[in-house]
């Protein structure tokens, strides 16, 4: 996953101190990596974070920062700050496990401190981790992150456990520095590292998304061909795919939320190709008047192209996935082997 900036850095005045230092270190290269030994761990973190996010730096900026070193530098002397380059430089001065830990932290949710980073983690993901911790530990964590995010995490925890955490927070006294350091270290080692690792996409999951974007005939053709070569992979992809018919697993609240997010003309087109059961599920979650108007609009459409129906259904599935990513609806797992009726 790249963190390069979209534009080339051309303005020295907009650079922070760590970014300027990172450019100097990058231009010196691996042969001068021993300079890093002069920095403490916190400075190395700051420099690494800045270096990994630099992207392309214009040669003029490098020249301005390194006047004494640019005698032999051409106009194409731009440098690139990347995760890979940062990791290579760090590997020259730090043990491999330390480099890996540091890079995982940089790749994790953005933020300078651990508490900043936790604030960028989805509340459901954070709650799922914290529910297995001691209530006192959770109380400390929630007291260190922003109140708005803490509220969302509490709401996502089991109610009894959440109330226990609230009670501990009300009684909480100042936390000793060594205890706070231990909690921070545990979060870094167990939670952030796992988060960085699990964020790497499974190849079957990626392929399922590609298959979801195929039209119906292409999808069937590829699945059939893949089944002949590798039945196990074909079955995994099919199980990971979320298709239009899976919308039948939404609860009434989810259906109504989705209806508000989809254009009426797209909904009508999508329902033209839906099974009677799925069609009725959507109609039953509309007002009687809205359902009547929708039925009439669908009748007025007359025959429609299969390609347009596929596109409308794909739009609805994507809208459902977007709402699920925001936590506004819950999508049940797909993977049913039932043949769809259109």
C-alpha positions as a Markdown table, in Angstrom:
| # | Residue | x | y | z |
|---|---|---|---|---|
| 1 | Unk | 0.0 | 0.0 | 0.0 |
| 2 | Unk | 1.6 | 3.2 | -1.1 |
| 3 | Unk | 1.7 | 6.4 | 1.0 |
| 4 | Unk | 3.3 | 8.6 | -1.8 |
| 5 | Unk | 1.9 | 12.1 | -2.2 |
| 6 | Unk | 0.1 | 12.8 | -5.4 |
| 7 | Unk | 2.3 | 15.8 | -6.3 |
| 8 | Unk | 6.1 | 16.3 | -6.4 |
| 9 | Unk | 7.3 | 18.3 | -3.4 |
| 10 | Unk | 8.7 | 21.6 | -4.8 |
| 11 | Unk | 8.3 | 24.1 | -1.9 |
| 12 | Unk | 10.9 | 23.9 | 0.9 |
| 13 | Unk | 8.9 | 26.3 | 3.1 |
| 14 | Unk | 6.1 | 23.7 | 3.4 |
| 15 | Unk | 8.4 | 21.0 | 4.8 |
| 16 | Unk | 8.5 | 20.1 | 8.5 |
| 17 | Unk | 11.7 | 19.6 | 10.3 |
| 18 | Unk | 11.5 | 15.8 | 10.3 |
| 19 | Unk | 10.7 | 15.9 | 6.5 |
| 20 | Unk | 13.8 | 18.0 | 5.8 |
| 21 | Unk | 15.9 | 15.7 | 7.9 |
| 22 | Unk | 14.4 | 12.7 | 6.1 |
| 23 | Unk | 15.3 | 14.2 | 2.7 |
| 24 | Unk | 18.9 | 14.7 | 3.8 |
| 25 | Unk | 19.2 | 11.1 | 5.1 |
| 26 | Unk | 17.6 | 9.7 | 1.9 |
| 27 | Unk | 20.0 | 11.6 | -0.3 |
| 28 | Unk | 23.0 | 10.4 | 1.8 |
| 29 | Unk | 21.8 | 6.8 | 1.2 |
| 30 | Unk | 22.6 | 3.5 | 2.8 |
| 31 | Unk | 26.4 | 3.9 | 2.9 |
| 32 | Unk | 25.9 | 6.7 | 5.5 |
| 33 | Unk | 23.3 | 4.8 | 7.5 |
| 34 | Unk | 25.5 | 4.9 | 10.6 |
| 35 | Unk | 24.3 | 8.5 | 11.1 |
| 36 | Unk | 21.0 | 7.0 | 12.4 |
| 37 | Unk | 22.8 | 5.6 | 15.4 |
| 38 | Unk | 23.0 | 9.1 | 16.7 |
| 39 | Unk | 19.3 | 9.4 | 17.1 |
| 40 | Unk | 17.1 | 8.0 | 19.9 |
| 41 | Unk | 14.1 | 5.7 | 19.3 |
| 42 | Unk | 11.5 | 8.5 | 19.3 |
| 43 | Unk | 13.6 | 10.6 | 16.8 |
| 44 | Unk | 13.9 | 7.5 | 14.6 |
| 45 | Unk | 10.2 | 7.0 | 14.7 |
| 46 | Unk | 9.6 | 10.6 | 13.6 |
| 47 | Unk | 12.1 | 10.5 | 10.8 |
| 48 | Unk | 10.8 | 7.1 | 9.6 |
| 49 | Unk | 7.2 | 8.4 | 9.6 |
| 50 | Unk | 8.3 | 11.5 | 7.6 |
| 51 | Unk | 10.4 | 9.5 | 5.2 |
| 52 | Unk | 7.8 | 6.9 | 4.4 |
| 53 | Unk | 5.3 | 9.6 | 3.5 |
| 54 | Unk | 7.5 | 11.9 | 1.4 |
| 55 | Unk | 6.7 | 10.6 | -2.1 |
| 56 | Unk | 8.7 | 12.4 | -4.9 |
| 57 | Unk | 10.9 | 15.3 | -3.9 |
| 58 | Unk | 12.0 | 17.7 | -6.6 |
| 59 | Unk | 15.7 | 18.0 | -7.3 |
| 60 | Unk | 15.5 | 21.7 | -6.6 |
| 61 | Unk | 14.3 | 21.0 | -3.1 |
| 62 | Unk | 17.1 | 18.5 | -2.5 |
| 63 | Unk | 19.7 | 21.1 | -3.8 |
| 64 | Unk | 18.3 | 23.8 | -1.6 |
| 65 | Unk | 18.6 | 21.5 | 1.5 |
| 66 | Unk | 22.0 | 20.0 | 0.5 |
| 67 | Unk | 23.8 | 22.9 | -1.2 |
| 68 | Unk | 27.2 | 21.5 | -0.2 |
| 69 | Unk | 26.4 | 18.0 | -1.7 |
| 70 | Unk | 24.8 | 19.0 | -5.1 |
| 71 | Unk | 27.9 | 19.7 | -7.2 |
| 72 | Unk | 27.4 | 16.5 | -9.2 |
| 73 | Unk | 23.6 | 16.3 | -9.0 |
| 74 | Unk | 21.8 | 16.6 | -12.3 |
| 75 | Unk | 18.4 | 18.1 | -12.9 |
| 76 | Unk | 16.9 | 14.6 | -12.7 |
| 77 | Unk | 18.3 | 14.2 | -9.2 |
| 78 | Unk | 14.9 | 13.7 | -7.6 |
| 79 | Unk | 14.6 | 11.1 | -4.8 |
| 80 | Unk | 11.7 | 8.9 | -3.7 |
| 81 | Unk | 10.7 | 8.3 | -0.1 |
| 82 | Unk | 8.8 | 5.1 | 0.2 |
| 83 | Unk | 8.1 | 2.3 | 2.7 |
| 84 | Unk | 10.6 | 0.1 | 0.9 |
| 85 | Unk | 13.4 | 2.6 | 0.9 |
| 86 | Unk | 12.8 | 3.5 | 4.5 |
| 87 | Unk | 12.8 | -0.2 | 5.5 |
| 88 | Unk | 16.1 | -0.8 | 3.6 |
| 89 | Unk | 17.8 | 2.1 | 5.3 |
| 90 | Unk | 16.6 | 1.1 | 8.8 |
| 91 | Unk | 17.7 | -2.5 | 8.2 |
| 92 | Unk | 21.3 | -1.3 | 8.0 |
| 93 | Unk | 21.2 | -0.1 | 11.6 |
| 94 | Unk | 18.5 | -2.0 | 13.5 |
| 95 | Unk | 17.6 | -5.7 | 14.2 |
| 96 | Unk | 15.2 | -7.2 | 11.7 |
| 97 | Unk | 12.4 | -7.7 | 14.3 |
| 98 | Unk | 12.7 | -4.1 | 15.4 |
| 99 | Unk | 12.5 | -2.8 | 11.8 |
| 100 | Unk | 9.4 | -5.0 | 11.1 |
| 101 | Unk | 7.7 | -3.7 | 14.3 |
| 102 | Unk | 8.5 | -0.1 | 13.4 |
| 103 | Unk | 7.3 | -0.4 | 9.8 |
| 104 | Unk | 4.1 | -2.2 | 10.8 |
| 105 | Unk | 3.4 | 0.8 | 13.1 |
| 106 | Unk | 4.0 | 3.2 | 10.3 |
| 107 | Unk | 1.8 | 1.3 | 7.9 |
| 108 | Unk | -1.0 | 1.1 | 10.5 |
| 109 | Unk | -3.7 | 3.8 | 11.0 |
| 110 | Unk | -2.1 | 7.2 | 10.7 |
| 111 | Unk | -1.2 | 9.1 | 13.8 |
| 112 | Unk | 1.9 | 10.2 | 15.7 |
| 113 | Unk | 1.2 | 8.5 | 19.0 |
| 114 | Unk | -0.5 | 5.2 | 19.8 |
| 115 | Unk | -3.6 | 7.0 | 21.1 |
| 116 | Unk | -3.8 | 9.0 | 17.8 |
| 117 | Unk | -3.6 | 5.8 | 15.9 |
| 118 | Unk | -6.3 | 4.1 | 18.0 |
| 119 | Unk | -8.5 | 7.1 | 17.2 |
| 120 | Unk | -8.3 | 6.2 | 13.5 |
| 121 | Unk | -9.3 | 2.5 | 14.0 |
| 122 | Unk | -12.9 | 1.6 | 13.3 |
| 123 | Unk | -14.9 | 1.4 | 16.5 |
| 124 | Unk | -16.2 | -2.1 | 15.8 |
| 125 | Unk | -12.7 | -3.4 | 15.2 |
| 126 | Unk | -11.4 | -1.8 | 18.3 |
| 127 | Unk | -14.3 | -3.0 | 20.4 |
| 128 | Unk | -13.9 | -6.5 | 19.2 |
| 129 | Unk | -10.3 | -6.4 | 20.5 |
| 130 | Unk | -11.0 | -4.7 | 23.8 |
| 131 | Unk | -13.9 | -6.9 | 24.8 |
| 132 | Unk | -11.3 | -9.6 | 25.7 |
| 133 | Unk | -9.3 | -7.3 | 27.9 |
| 134 | Unk | -9.7 | -6.5 | 31.6 |
| 135 | Unk | -12.3 | -3.7 | 32.2 |
| 136 | Unk | -9.6 | -1.6 | 34.0 |
| 137 | Unk | -7.4 | -1.8 | 30.9 |
| 138 | Unk | -10.3 | -0.8 | 28.6 |
| 139 | Unk | -11.1 | 2.1 | 31.0 |
| 140 | Unk | -7.5 | 3.4 | 30.6 |
| 141 | Unk | -7.6 | 3.1 | 26.8 |
| 142 | Unk | -11.0 | 4.8 | 26.5 |
| 143 | Unk | -9.8 | 7.6 | 28.8 |
| 144 | Unk | -6.8 | 8.3 | 26.4 |
| 145 | Unk | -8.7 | 8.5 | 23.1 |
| 146 | Unk | -11.1 | 11.3 | 22.0 |
| 147 | Unk | -14.5 | 11.2 | 23.8 |
| 148 | Unk | -16.5 | 10.9 | 20.5 |
| 149 | Unk | -14.5 | 7.8 | 19.5 |
| 150 | Unk | -14.7 | 6.4 | 23.1 |
| 151 | Unk | -18.5 | 6.8 | 22.9 |
| 152 | Unk | -18.7 | 4.8 | 19.7 |
| 153 | Unk | -16.5 | 2.1 | 21.1 |
| 154 | Unk | -18.5 | 1.8 | 24.3 |
| 155 | Unk | -21.7 | 1.5 | 22.2 |
| 156 | Unk | -20.1 | -1.4 | 20.2 |
| 157 | Unk | -19.1 | -3.3 | 23.4 |
| 158 | Unk | -21.4 | -5.9 | 25.1 |
| 159 | Unk | -23.6 | -3.8 | 27.4 |
| 160 | Unk | -22.7 | -5.3 | 30.8 |
| 161 | Unk | -19.0 | -5.1 | 30.0 |
| 162 | Unk | -19.3 | -1.5 | 28.8 |
| 163 | Unk | -21.1 | -0.5 | 32.0 |
| 164 | Unk | -18.3 | -2.1 | 34.0 |
| 165 | Unk | -15.7 | -0.1 | 32.0 |
| 166 | Unk | -17.8 | 3.1 | 32.6 |
| 167 | Unk | -17.7 | 2.3 | 36.4 |
| 168 | Unk | -14.0 | 1.9 | 36.3 |
| 169 | Unk | -13.5 | 5.1 | 34.4 |
| 170 | Unk | -15.6 | 7.0 | 37.0 |
| 171 | Unk | -13.4 | 5.7 | 39.9 |
| 172 | Unk | -10.1 | 5.9 | 38.0 |
| 173 | Unk | -7.1 | 7.6 | 39.6 |
| 174 | Unk | -4.1 | 8.9 | 37.7 |
| 175 | Unk | -2.4 | 5.9 | 35.9 |
| 176 | Unk | 1.2 | 5.2 | 36.8 |
| 177 | Unk | 3.6 | 5.8 | 33.9 |
| 178 | Unk | 5.0 | 2.2 | 33.8 |
| 179 | Unk | 1.4 | 0.8 | 33.6 |
| 180 | Unk | 0.5 | 3.2 | 30.8 |
| 181 | Unk | 3.7 | 2.2 | 29.0 |
| 182 | Unk | 2.9 | -1.5 | 29.3 |
| 183 | Unk | -0.6 | -1.0 | 28.0 |
| 184 | Unk | 0.8 | 1.1 | 25.1 |
| 185 | Unk | 3.4 | -1.6 | 24.3 |
| 186 | Unk | 0.8 | -4.4 | 24.4 |
| 187 | Unk | -1.5 | -2.4 | 22.0 |
| 188 | Unk | 1.5 | -1.9 | 19.7 |
| 189 | Unk | 2.7 | -5.5 | 19.7 |
| 190 | Unk | -0.6 | -7.4 | 19.7 |
| 191 | Unk | -3.2 | -5.1 | 18.2 |
| 192 | Unk | -1.5 | -2.7 | 15.7 |
| 193 | Unk | 0.8 | -5.4 | 14.4 |
| 194 | Unk | -2.1 | -7.8 | 13.8 |
| 195 | Unk | -4.1 | -4.9 | 12.2 |
| 196 | Unk | -1.3 | -4.2 | 9.8 |
| 197 | Unk | -0.9 | -7.8 | 8.9 |
| 198 | Unk | -4.6 | -8.5 | 8.5 |
| 199 | Unk | -5.1 | -5.4 | 6.4 |
| 200 | Unk | -3.1 | -7.1 | 3.6 |
| 201 | Unk | -5.8 | -8.3 | 1.2 |
| 202 | Unk | -6.4 | -12.0 | 0.6 |
| 203 | Unk | -6.0 | -12.8 | -3.2 |
| 204 | Unk | -9.4 | -14.6 | -3.3 |
| 205 | Unk | -11.1 | -11.7 | -1.6 |
| 206 | Unk | -9.6 | -9.3 | -4.3 |
| 207 | Unk | -10.7 | -11.7 | -7.1 |
| 208 | Unk | -14.2 | -12.0 | -5.6 |
| 209 | Unk | -14.5 | -8.2 | -5.9 |
| 210 | Unk | -13.4 | -8.4 | -9.5 |
| 211 | Unk | -15.9 | -11.1 | -10.2 |
| 212 | Unk | -18.6 | -9.0 | -8.6 |
| 213 | Unk | -17.9 | -6.3 | -11.2 |
| 214 | Unk | -18.4 | -8.7 | -14.1 |
| 215 | Unk | -21.6 | -8.8 | -16.0 |
| 216 | Unk | -23.7 | -11.9 | -15.4 |
| 217 | Unk | -22.5 | -13.9 | -18.5 |
| 218 | Unk | -18.8 | -13.1 | -18.0 |
| 219 | Unk | -19.0 | -14.0 | -14.3 |
| 220 | Unk | -20.6 | -17.4 | -15.2 |
| 221 | Unk | -18.0 | -18.1 | -17.9 |
| 222 | Unk | -15.1 | -17.4 | -15.6 |
| 223 | Unk | -16.4 | -19.3 | -12.7 |
| 224 | Unk | -17.2 | -22.3 | -14.9 |
| 225 | Unk | -13.7 | -22.2 | -16.4 |
| 226 | Unk | -12.0 | -21.8 | -13.0 |
| 227 | Unk | -14.0 | -24.7 | -11.6 |
| 228 | Unk | -12.4 | -27.0 | -14.2 |
| 229 | Unk | -8.9 | -25.8 | -13.3 |
| 230 | Unk | -9.2 | -25.2 | -9.6 |
| 231 | Unk | -12.6 | -26.1 | -7.9 |
| 232 | Unk | -11.4 | -25.1 | -4.5 |
| 233 | Unk | -10.5 | -21.5 | -5.6 |
| 234 | Unk | -13.7 | -21.2 | -7.5 |
| 235 | Unk | -15.7 | -22.2 | -4.4 |
| 236 | Unk | -13.8 | -19.7 | -2.2 |
| 237 | Unk | -14.4 | -16.9 | -4.7 |
| 238 | Unk | -18.1 | -17.7 | -4.9 |
| 239 | Unk | -18.3 | -17.8 | -1.1 |
| 240 | Unk | -16.7 | -14.4 | -0.8 |
| 241 | Unk | -18.8 | -12.7 | -3.5 |
| 242 | Unk | -21.7 | -10.6 | -2.3 |
| 243 | Unk | -24.3 | -10.6 | -5.1 |
| 244 | Unk | -27.6 | -8.9 | -5.5 |
| 245 | Unk | -29.7 | -11.8 | -4.2 |
| 246 | Unk | -27.7 | -11.6 | -0.9 |
| 247 | Unk | -29.6 | -8.4 | -0.2 |
| 248 | Unk | -32.5 | -10.7 | 0.9 |
| 249 | Unk | -30.5 | -11.3 | 4.1 |
| 250 | Unk | -30.8 | -7.6 | 5.2 |
| 251 | Unk | -33.0 | -6.8 | 8.1 |
| 252 | Unk | -35.9 | -4.3 | 7.6 |
| 253 | Unk | -33.9 | -1.4 | 9.0 |
| 254 | Unk | -31.0 | -2.3 | 6.6 |
| 255 | Unk | -33.5 | -2.5 | 3.6 |
| 256 | Unk | -34.9 | 0.9 | 4.5 |
| 257 | Unk | -31.4 | 2.5 | 4.9 |
| 258 | Unk | -30.4 | 1.1 | 1.5 |
| 259 | Unk | -33.6 | 2.3 | -0.1 |
| 260 | Unk | -32.8 | 5.9 | 1.0 |
| 261 | Unk | -29.3 | 5.6 | -0.6 |
| 262 | Unk | -30.4 | 4.3 | -4.0 |
| 263 | Unk | -31.8 | 6.4 | -6.9 |
| 264 | Unk | -35.4 | 5.4 | -7.7 |
| 265 | Unk | -34.7 | 4.8 | -11.4 |
| 266 | Unk | -31.8 | 2.4 | -10.5 |
| 267 | Unk | -34.0 | 0.6 | -7.9 |
| 268 | Unk | -36.7 | 0.1 | -10.5 |
| 269 | Unk | -34.3 | -1.3 | -13.0 |
| 270 | Unk | -32.6 | -3.6 | -10.5 |
| 271 | Unk | -36.0 | -5.0 | -9.3 |
| 272 | Unk | -37.0 | -5.7 | -12.9 |
| 273 | Unk | -34.5 | -8.5 | -12.8 |
| 274 | Unk | -35.1 | -9.6 | -9.2 |
| 275 | Unk | -36.8 | -12.7 | -8.0 |
| 276 | Unk | -40.5 | -12.3 | -6.8 |
| 277 | Unk | -39.4 | -12.9 | -3.2 |
| 278 | Unk | -36.7 | -10.3 | -3.2 |
| 279 | Unk | -38.9 | -7.8 | -5.1 |
| 280 | Unk | -41.7 | -8.2 | -2.5 |
| 281 | Unk | -39.2 | -7.8 | 0.3 |
| 282 | Unk | -38.3 | -4.3 | -1.0 |
| 283 | Unk | -41.9 | -3.4 | -1.7 |
| 284 | Unk | -42.9 | -4.4 | 1.9 |
| 285 | Unk | -40.4 | -2.0 | 3.3 |
| 286 | Unk | -41.8 | 1.0 | 1.4 |
| 287 | Unk | -44.9 | 2.9 | 2.1 |
| 288 | Unk | -48.0 | 1.6 | 0.3 |
| 289 | Unk | -48.0 | 4.7 | -1.9 |
| 290 | Unk | -44.3 | 4.5 | -2.8 |
| 291 | Unk | -44.6 | 0.8 | -3.6 |
| 292 | Unk | -47.6 | 1.5 | -5.9 |
| 293 | Unk | -45.6 | 4.2 | -7.7 |
| 294 | Unk | -42.6 | 2.0 | -8.1 |
| 295 | Unk | -44.7 | -0.9 | -9.5 |
| 296 | Unk | -46.2 | 1.5 | -12.0 |
| 297 | Unk | -42.8 | 2.9 | -13.0 |
| 298 | Unk | -41.5 | -0.6 | -13.6 |
| 299 | Unk | -44.4 | -1.5 | -15.8 |
| 300 | Unk | -44.0 | 1.7 | -17.8 |
| 301 | Unk | -40.3 | 0.8 | -18.4 |
| 302 | Unk | -41.4 | -2.1 | -20.7 |
| 303 | Unk | -38.6 | -4.5 | -21.8 |
| 304 | Unk | -35.2 | -3.5 | -20.4 |
| 305 | Unk | -31.7 | -4.5 | -21.5 |
| 306 | Unk | -30.1 | -7.2 | -19.3 |
| 307 | Unk | -26.9 | -5.1 | -19.3 |
| 308 | Unk | -28.8 | -2.2 | -17.7 |
| 309 | Unk | -30.4 | -4.5 | -15.1 |
| 310 | Unk | -26.9 | -5.9 | -14.2 |
| 311 | Unk | -25.5 | -2.4 | -13.8 |
| 312 | Unk | -28.4 | -1.3 | -11.6 |
| 313 | Unk | -28.1 | -4.4 | -9.4 |
| 314 | Unk | -24.3 | -3.9 | -9.2 |
| 315 | Unk | -24.9 | -0.2 | -8.1 |
| 316 | Unk | -27.2 | -1.4 | -5.3 |
| 317 | Unk | -24.7 | -4.0 | -4.1 |
| 318 | Unk | -22.0 | -1.4 | -4.1 |
| 319 | Unk | -24.2 | 1.0 | -2.2 |
| 320 | Unk | -24.9 | -1.8 | 0.4 |
| 321 | Unk | -21.2 | -2.4 | 0.8 |
| 322 | Unk | -20.5 | 1.3 | 1.3 |
| 323 | Unk | -23.2 | 1.5 | 4.0 |
| 324 | Unk | -21.8 | -1.6 | 5.7 |
| 325 | Unk | -18.3 | -0.1 | 5.6 |
| 326 | Unk | -19.7 | 2.9 | 7.4 |
| 327 | Unk | -21.4 | 0.7 | 9.9 |
| 328 | Unk | -24.9 | 1.9 | 8.9 |
| 329 | Unk | -26.1 | -1.6 | 7.9 |
| 330 | Unk | -25.0 | -5.2 | 8.6 |
| 331 | Unk | -24.4 | -7.5 | 5.6 |
| 332 | Unk | -24.9 | -11.2 | 6.3 |
| 333 | Unk | -22.3 | -13.6 | 4.9 |
| 334 | Unk | -22.7 | -14.6 | 1.3 |
| 335 | Unk | -21.9 | -17.9 | -0.2 |
| 336 | Unk | -25.2 | -19.5 | -0.8 |
| 337 | Unk | -25.1 | -22.2 | -3.5 |
| 338 | Unk | -28.8 | -21.6 | -4.4 |
| 339 | Unk | -29.3 | -20.8 | -8.1 |
| 340 | Unk | -30.7 | -17.3 | -8.5 |
| 341 | Unk | -34.1 | -16.9 | -10.2 |
| 342 | Unk | -34.4 | -13.9 | -12.5 |
